[in-house]
């Protein structure tokens, strides 16, 4: 597993340790991490604080995002897929889409290369969370 996905997994674990939803994200440019974040919906009482949104926010104003790659432990939802489209991110690499299918077609339709790695650790971490905290999970995905 590459170092960037491992960093995203570490972000997801931070979120879980804080009592939140275990989804982590990393933004990479030129082989360096320029943004990182994890889902903060519970911790910040903010329904828009998804991991990818927090990550992009933490990267700050960087001019263009067209030369960045967004990593996420889980396939981005339409909110986060929309952010990737809006900012012109060209590549999204995800740990898994077994627990949540998200919006890969939407991203691909807008020119984003989407790679789903199907990482067992990501699948197991998310499935355990969904089993243990269905209330938080279904709130997170708007159901």
Beta strands, then each sheet from edge to edge (+ up, - down):
strand 1: 24-29
strand 2: 32-38
strand 3: 68-72
strand 4: 91-94
strand 5: 113-116
sheet 1: 2+ 1- 3+ 4+ 5+
end
